[in-house]
Amino acid sequence: MSKVRAIPTQGFTYLQFIVPGILTQSVVFVAIFYGLYIIMDRDTGVLQKLLVTPTPRLALVWGKMISAGIRGLSQALIVYLFAMLLGIKLHMTSAPLPE
């Protein structure tokens, strides 16, 4: 894929260009699927059963948020470590791309 010049990578290798997108996609998909999971809980009646328990509602929300955050960050960490093993140098700054 790096030989194809259809995507202008501005001097980066193809892997350096695509890894940040994979990291972002992993985290966004986890957030989307956890949102869908809550909707599914509501449709199946599980959410109503949880709301009847003496557990504070805020604790239920925080529990789902923390579990989604841990899962998303762990996936991002795995992709980042895999990128390091492949020798991909990622620049974690908001500086503009070199021309």
N, CA, C and O of each residue as an XYZ file, in Angstrom:
396
protein
N       0.811     -1.201      0.000
C       0.000      0.000      0.000
C       0.855      1.266      0.000
O       0.438      2.303     -0.516
N       2.065      1.175      0.587
C       2.882      2.385      0.656
C       3.406      2.795     -0.719
O       3.826      3.938     -0.898
N       3.388      1.888     -1.687
C       3.855      2.217     -3.039
C       2.790      2.960     -3.838
O       3.112      3.655     -4.802
N       1.538      2.821     -3.450
C       0.463      3.503     -4.154
C       0.483      4.972     -3.743
O       0.544      5.281     -2.552
N       0.434      5.839     -4.673
C       0.511      7.280     -4.388
C      -0.871      7.948     -4.421
O      -0.967      9.154     -4.650
N      -1.935      7.175     -4.194
C      -3.285      7.737     -4.237
C      -3.571      8.607     -3.016
O      -4.367      9.543     -3.088
N      -2.913      8.292     -1.882
C      -3.125      9.051     -0.654
C      -1.867      9.869     -0.377
O      -0.803      9.284     -0.177
N      -1.950     11.195     -0.358
C      -0.759     11.999     -0.049
C      -0.441     11.921      1.450
O      -1.190     12.455      2.269
N       0.652     11.268      1.808
C       1.003     11.080      3.217
C       1.995     12.124      3.720
O       2.423     12.046      4.872
N       2.363     13.075      2.914
C       3.208     14.204      3.295
C       4.519     13.778      3.949
O       4.922     14.342      4.966
N       5.174     12.797      3.371
C       6.487     12.385      3.849
C       6.470     11.303      4.907
O       7.528     10.789      5.269
N       5.313     10.942      5.411
C       5.222      9.865      6.396
C       5.110      8.536      5.677
O       4.648      8.474      4.537
N       5.536      7.467      6.349
C       5.297      6.142      5.795
C       3.809      5.839      5.900
O       3.081      6.501      6.639
N       3.370      4.841      5.159
C       1.946      4.508      5.175
C       1.493      4.096      6.569
O       0.402      4.475      6.996
N       2.306      3.329      7.287
C       1.937      2.897      8.636
C       1.881      4.080      9.599
O       0.990      4.141     10.446
N       2.817      5.018      9.483
C       2.774      6.210     10.325
C       1.516      7.028     10.037
O       0.971      7.675     10.931
N       1.069      6.997      8.813
C      -0.103      7.758      8.418
C      -1.397      7.118      8.919
O      -2.339      7.823      9.279
N      -1.444      5.772      8.945
C      -2.703      5.098      9.233
C      -2.886      4.741     10.713
O      -4.028      4.587     11.147
N      -1.830      4.605     11.497
C      -1.952      4.195     12.904
C      -2.783      5.172     13.740
O      -3.613      4.703     14.519
N      -2.621      6.492     13.636
C      -3.496      7.375     14.429
C      -4.975      7.188     14.105
O      -5.818      7.307     14.995
N      -5.297      6.901     12.870
C      -6.687      6.632     12.509
C      -7.198      5.352     13.138
O      -8.351      5.283     13.561
N      -6.350      4.342     13.202
C      -6.739      3.080     13.839
C      -6.948      3.291     15.333
O      -7.891      2.749     15.908
N      -6.083      4.067     15.963
C      -6.250      4.378     17.388
C      -7.572      5.101     17.639
O      -8.314      4.748     18.556
N      -7.857      6.090     16.840
C      -9.102      6.848     17.002
C     -10.314      5.970     16.760
O     -11.297      6.042     17.497
N     -10.248      5.150     15.736
C     -11.364      4.281     15.395
C     -11.634      3.283     16.519
O     -12.794      3.000     16.818
N     -10.601      2.753     17.137
C     -10.785      1.807     18.238
C     -11.536      2.445     19.400
O     -12.475      1.857     19.935
N     -11.128      3.632     19.784
C     -11.752      4.302     20.926
C     -13.188      4.729     20.599
O     -14.081      4.591     21.435
N     -13.412      5.243     19.392
C     -14.755      5.690     19.016
C     -15.716      4.507     18.922
O     -16.867      4.615     19.346
N     -15.263      3.384     18.375
C     -16.134      2.213     18.281
C     -16.526      1.693     19.652
O     -17.667      1.271     19.844
N     -15.605      1.713     20.613
C     -15.954      1.281     21.967
C     -17.038      2.186     22.534
O     -17.988      1.704     23.150
N     -16.905      3.480     22.333
C     -17.919      4.419     22.836
C     -19.273      4.169     22.176
O     -20.304      4.187     22.849
N     -19.275      3.938     20.876
C     -20.531      3.692     20.166
C     -21.172      2.396     20.654
O     -22.376      2.358     20.908
N     -20.381      1.341     20.786
C     -20.955      0.054     21.180
C     -21.444      0.062     22.613
O     -22.421     -0.619     22.925
N     -20.796      0.811     23.501
C     -21.317      0.916     24.863
C     -22.609      1.710     24.895
O     -23.488      1.418     25.706
N     -22.745      2.701     24.035
C     -24.008      3.418     23.933
C     -25.115      2.509     23.420
O     -26.238      2.547     23.924
N     -24.803      1.696     22.425
C     -25.789      0.740     21.919
C     -26.130     -0.314     22.964
O     -27.266     -0.786     23.025
N     -25.159     -0.683     23.779
C     -25.382     -1.665     24.836
C     -26.391     -1.133     25.866
O     -27.234     -1.884     26.358
N     -26.301      0.140     26.182
C     -27.254      0.740     27.121
C     -28.659      0.752     26.518
O     -29.637      0.488     27.219
N     -28.764      1.054     25.229
C     -30.062      1.019     24.560
C     -30.623     -0.398     24.556
O     -31.819     -0.597     24.769
N     -29.760     -1.382     24.314
C     -30.201     -2.773     24.331
C     -30.664     -3.182     25.731
O     -31.647     -3.909     25.877
N     -29.944     -2.707     26.766
C     -30.365     -2.973     28.145
C     -31.754     -2.411     28.411
O     -32.577     -3.048     29.069
N     -32.005     -1.226     27.900
C     -33.313     -0.611     28.096
C     -34.406     -1.396     27.369
O     -35.496     -1.590     27.906
N     -34.114     -1.843     26.154
C     -35.108     -2.586     25.375
C     -35.426     -3.951     25.972
O     -36.566     -4.408     25.898
N     -34.431     -4.604     26.563
C     -34.653     -5.937     27.130
C     -35.173     -5.895     28.560
O     -35.573     -6.927     29.099
N     -35.174     -4.722     29.183
C     -35.689     -4.598     30.541
C     -34.640     -4.714     31.626
O     -34.961     -4.601     32.808
N     -33.388     -4.938     31.247
C     -32.316     -5.067     32.240
C     -32.101     -3.735     32.952
O     -31.848     -3.713     34.157
N     -32.198     -2.643     32.233
C     -31.985     -1.329     32.833
C     -33.026     -1.045     33.911
O     -32.700     -0.470     34.949
N     -34.267     -1.440     33.677
C     -35.308     -1.240     34.692
C     -35.006     -2.033     35.956
O     -35.242     -1.559     37.068
N     -34.481     -3.245     35.780
C     -34.120     -4.065     36.947
C     -32.972     -3.433     37.731
O     -32.939     -3.502     38.959
N     -32.038     -2.822     37.018
C     -30.923     -2.165     37.696
C     -31.381     -0.906     38.424
O     -30.887     -0.599     39.509
N     -32.320     -0.181     37.832
C     -32.795      1.055     38.457
C     -33.621      0.789     39.711
O     -33.757      1.679     40.551
N     -34.170     -0.402     39.856
C     -34.972     -0.740     41.031
C     -34.086     -1.079     42.235
O     -34.532     -0.986     43.378
N     -32.846     -1.466     41.984
C     -31.940     -1.828     43.075
C     -31.606     -0.587     43.907
O     -31.786      0.536     43.435
N     -31.121     -0.775     45.143
C     -30.788      0.392     45.973
C     -29.502      1.113     45.562
O     -29.089      2.068     46.220
N     -28.883      0.667     44.498
C     -27.670      1.318     44.009
C     -28.017      2.704     43.476
O     -28.989      2.851     42.734
N     -27.236      3.726     43.842
C     -27.508      5.067     43.309
C     -27.383      5.085     41.785
O     -26.525      4.412     41.213
N     -28.240      5.853     41.148
C     -28.226      5.917     39.680
C     -26.908      6.458     39.140
O     -26.437      6.037     38.084
N     -26.327      7.386     39.869
C     -25.046      7.936     39.451
C     -23.960      6.861     39.444
O     -23.067      6.879     38.596
N     -24.042      5.925     40.395
C     -23.069      4.826     40.431
C     -23.216      3.922     39.202
O     -22.223      3.416     38.680
N     -24.434      3.726     38.752
C     -24.646      2.922     37.543
C     -24.052      3.614     36.318
O     -23.424      2.976     35.473
N     -24.259      4.911     36.238
C     -23.726      5.675     35.099
C     -22.205      5.673     35.130
O     -21.555      5.409     34.119
N     -21.640      5.969     36.302
C     -20.177      5.985     36.427
C     -19.578      4.610     36.155
O     -18.513      4.510     35.547
N     -20.249      3.554     36.599
C     -19.751      2.203     36.349
C     -19.665      1.891     34.871
O     -18.676      1.323     34.408
N     -20.700      2.261     34.126
C     -20.684      2.019     32.675
C     -19.635      2.903     31.994
O     -18.951      2.461     31.072
N     -19.512      4.156     32.454
C     -18.528      5.057     31.845
C     -17.105      4.574     32.096
O     -16.274      4.585     31.188
N     -16.823      4.152     33.321
C     -15.471      3.702     33.655
C     -15.132      2.417     32.905
O     -14.013      2.259     32.417
N     -16.099      1.494     32.810
C     -15.816      0.252     32.092
C     -15.571      0.522     30.607
O     -14.689     -0.092     30.007
N     -16.339      1.429     30.010
C     -16.119      1.784     28.602
C     -14.770      2.476     28.433
O     -14.055      2.219     27.465
N     -14.422      3.356     29.378
C     -13.135      4.056     29.291
C     -11.955      3.114     29.414
O     -10.977      3.239     28.676
N     -12.039      2.174     30.338
C     -10.945      1.207     30.506
C     -10.799      0.344     29.267
O      -9.687      0.075     28.811
N     -11.922     -0.083     28.729
C     -11.856     -0.923     27.530
C     -11.292     -0.145     26.346
O     -10.454     -0.666     25.609
N     -11.735      1.086     26.156
C     -11.231      1.895     25.048
C      -9.754      2.217     25.177
O      -9.002      2.133     24.206
N      -9.344      2.585     26.385
C      -7.923      2.908     26.588
C      -7.038      1.674     26.487
O      -5.909      1.760     26.003
N      -7.538      0.527     26.937
C      -6.732     -0.692     26.821
C      -6.555     -1.085     25.354
O      -5.477     -1.533     24.963
N      -7.597     -0.922     24.541
C      -7.454     -1.204     23.110
C      -6.485     -0.224     22.461
O      -5.664     -0.617     21.632
N      -6.576      1.046     22.833
C      -5.661      2.035     22.273
C      -4.219      1.734     22.690
O      -3.293      1.896     21.895
N      -4.034      1.298     23.930
C      -2.692      0.949     24.406
C      -2.130     -0.246     23.641
O      -0.949     -0.261     23.296
N      -2.960     -1.234     23.379
C      -2.510     -2.412     22.623
C      -2.095     -2.009     21.211
O      -1.053     -2.448     20.724
N      -2.899     -1.180     20.551
C      -2.547     -0.731     19.202
C      -1.270      0.100     19.240
O      -0.418     -0.042     18.363
N      -1.125      0.964     20.242
C       0.068      1.798     20.363
C       1.316      0.939     20.595
O       2.359      1.182     19.988
N       1.209     -0.066     21.476
C       2.350     -0.946     21.728
C       2.703     -1.758     20.488
O       3.879     -1.970     20.192
N       1.687     -2.209     19.769
C       1.936     -2.943     18.531
C       2.635     -2.053     17.512
O       3.521     -2.511     16.791
N       2.241     -0.784     17.448
C       2.888      0.164     16.536
C       4.349      0.363     16.926
O       5.222      0.458     16.063
N       4.612      0.426     18.239
C       6.002      0.569     18.685
C       6.825     -0.649     18.305
O       7.984     -0.515     17.913
N       6.235     -1.849     18.416
C       6.944     -3.067     18.027
C       7.266     -3.086     16.539
O       8.288     -3.637     16.130
N       6.408     -2.494     15.740
C       6.659     -2.413     14.299
C       7.627     -1.295     13.932
O       8.017     -1.161     12.772
N       8.011     -0.495     14.918
C       8.958      0.584     14.670
C       8.325      1.834     14.094
O       9.005      2.632     13.449
N       7.046      2.015     14.317
C       6.352      3.187     13.810
C       6.541      4.328     14.803
O       6.240      4.185     15.988
N       7.032      5.439     14.323
C       7.241      6.598     15.186
C       6.016      7.492     15.102
O       5.697      8.025     14.039
N       5.331      7.653     16.228
C       4.145      8.501     16.281
C       4.493      9.805     16.978
O       5.193      9.811     17.990
N       4.009     10.893     16.440
C       4.219     12.203     17.031
C       2.947     12.592     17.759
O       1.921     12.826     17.121
N       2.991     12.667     19.075
C       1.803     12.957     19.879
C       1.683     14.451     20.170
O       1.542     14.850     21.326
N       1.738     15.260     19.146
C       1.590     16.698     19.303
C       0.486     17.179     18.368
O       0.048     16.454     17.474
N       0.059     18.380     18.584
C      -0.948     18.963     17.700
C      -0.308     19.880     16.667
O      -0.985     20.704     16.052
N       0.978     19.734     16.483
C       1.692     20.567     15.514
C       1.255     20.205     14.109
O       0.869     19.061     13.868
N       1.303     21.138     13.179
C       0.918     20.832     11.795
C       1.881     19.813     11.174
O       3.040     19.708     11.575
N       1.383     19.080     10.202
C       2.188     18.079      9.531
C       3.280     18.754      8.699
O       3.059     19.837      8.157
N       4.460     18.125      8.592
C       5.527     18.714      7.757
C       5.146     18.633      6.292
O       4.433     17.720      5.874
N       5.619     19.581      5.525
C       5.301     19.607      4.084
C       6.431     19.089      3.282
O       6.344     19.037      2.055
